Amino acid sequence: MKPKSVDKARKPRFAKLDYHFGIKLVAFPSADQKTTIRHNSDAARFVYNEFVALGREAWHLRRLEKSLFQNQACSTNPGWFEQPIKLVAARLAVIGDQLYNPTHLKRRFKWLDKNKRLDSMMFYATLNFYRASWHMFRQIHSAGVPKFHKKSDRQRYSTLKTNNNIRILDQKHLQIPKLGKIRVVKLPDWLLNRTDIEIGGAAVKMDAIGRYSISLTLGSEQAFKDALPKTGSKVGIDVNVENLLTDSFGEVVENPRFYQKQLQRLHREQRKLGKRAARAKQEHRPLRMAKNYQKQRQVVASLHRRVYNQRQNFLHLVSTALIKNHDLVVVEKLQGKNLLKNHALAQRLQDVGWGILFENLAYKAELYGKGFVQVDPRLTTQTCHRCGFVMGRAGTRKLTLADRIWVCPQCQTKHVRDHNAAINILNKAVA
Ligand SMILES: [Zn+2]
């Protein structure tokens, strides 16, 4: 089932604006607003999962068809499967097309229509998410086919702007569909003073410790920040397992210690949580009734939040410094390469770190009028930047993670592996 574009007229116009910006605001909903948020979050998850179920069924069907075709040679009755598969696929496509229209969706699931707390634009936003997750899968296969959203301690849903349904009321209040006037933390002056800024949509969230936030997507024809002065400098970045990054000037940015410490503590508290869950299970108590488990869950959730925040702050500092000091920042494309290495949790977290760092660099480059390029990382580690000799060729052995320093067999230059790789990465973009 191929999702179709449902909101052709509205969304592209906002996407076509020259500049985009996101802002996250802590929110303080009333008890009634909290109920509405929960209902919308539940409905968004339900709709998303309905689509994932349909989409995955269709995807598996196509795979089955493919593999049957490949085995057709050994079949005595070739093509016997064609008809039934086509029938099922056609039925799935019809259901999918129908459901892609929120009116049909509500007709099929009556409770969605009856619940007056549900925001109709939430359905469109959810369908957009679904479409985006398949798009992601097609582009980067390692992202996996879209997964079901599990019921969790968190809540979230998104909504889209139409006819001024989302707007800023005053310095401390937003208007959000179905929630009405909702209090948020004080809005920044620049946002209130500018008349050129449009709101594209809003994401309403509650985290695992029960704190609420509203993220607004903003767009404008004018830049959100003044361009930073040009420095005439270009830099290549190599990311690796031992530290956060090495740049083409040979500077190394280590992973911060405080983060590792928090991580150790997080592991300890998570083990404790596991034990409490096991004990509750042994005593046949449901987890939501197990007080000690719930208390520990809060501890783990706030630690997660703290680790996340510290990481985020650190990555912001690093990315801002890079964008400020250089006109062009070049990094490698992450896909594939790091998946091979990420067997341990720490490394997985580090991968996430790089992903966030690169995202930060991309949007800050746009925000401050600088350049950001991602290049194919192939051979950047193995090539000598001086003479272009490639290790592993002409009878030489390939460099491994253990070779931190090496000498080029052709030009005899002594290289620090990551520094050399960072220079190659820069050169790939400049060439
Ligand atoms: Zn060389």
Residues whose N, C-alpha, C, O or C-beta is under 5 A from the ligand:
A	BS01	ZN	C384 R386 C387 G388 F389 C408 Q410 C411
